[in-house]
Amino acid sequence: MPISNANFRFLNELSLHNNREWFAEHKHEYEVFHEEVKNLAKDVEVLMNEHDLLAGGRVYRIYRDVRFSKDKTPFKDYWAGSFRRATALLRGGYYYEIAPGRSFVAGGFFGPNPSDLLHIRKQISQEPEPLWEVLNQKEFKQYFGELKGDAVKTSPKGFSIDDPAIMLIRQKQFVIEHYFTDEEVLSPDFPETINSAFRAMRPFLDYMSEILTTDLNGESIV
């Protein structure tokens, strides 16, 4: 079952009436549309397992954690979920959000731990050409444009500002994104559309997995 127009109407109404009283009155609608998203996730996972090895996926709760947020609205006005890659050799993750006018997928490395981040930077500094080659591929450019994510403003400790790969070394996150139109999201073909975007991420994820699982001599460390 595709994502329905009624699903988008529900999210728009939730955005306007983001309170527990309204939500309680419309809990049945939420359950119907949440099921649509879960079915979408199942369809996408089946397709992705034809070209990648997944350790499972999840659809996130619509309830917001407001404990440390200035925004105290209790509910998200979008659907979100993710898929994990399986085994120690396959790194990176897949993420999606669905909402009227702002649906997208993202992938990559959202919060590498300090040791992984240092390892990535050393590998890039030693040989940046393979990653540049991935980032400059025609399909990558068409889908994702450029690498995104937080970065330091100068150079990380232990790396020279004059390093030819400093633009990559500055990254603290290694994230790529692709946005969808509402027409794409509401189409019966949307599972295939998401799958195609995730599949286009593979050269990037696979190369990053390779450098995270080998030392500077190219020997396996897992």
Secondary structure as GFF3:
##gff-version 3
##sequence-region A 1 222
A	DSSP	alpha_helix	5	16	.	.	.	ID=ss1
A	DSSP	alpha_helix	20	25	.	.	.	ID=ss2
A	DSSP	alpha_helix	27	48	.	.	.	ID=ss3
A	DSSP	beta_strand	54	59	.	.	.	ID=ss4
A	DSSP	beta_strand	79	85	.	.	.	ID=ss5
A	DSSP	beta_strand	93	98	.	.	.	ID=ss6
A	DSSP	beta_strand	103	109	.	.	.	ID=ss7
A	DSSP	alpha_helix	114	126	.	.	.	ID=ss8
A	DSSP	alpha_helix	129	135	.	.	.	ID=ss9
A	DSSP	alpha_helix	138	144	.	.	.	ID=ss10
A	DSSP	alpha_helix	166	169	.	.	.	ID=ss11
A	DSSP	beta_strand	174	180	.	.	.	ID=ss12
A	DSSP	alpha_helix	182	185	.	.	.	ID=ss13
A	DSSP	alpha_helix	190	200	.	.	.	ID=ss14
A	DSSP	alpha_helix	202	212	.	.	.	ID=ss15
###
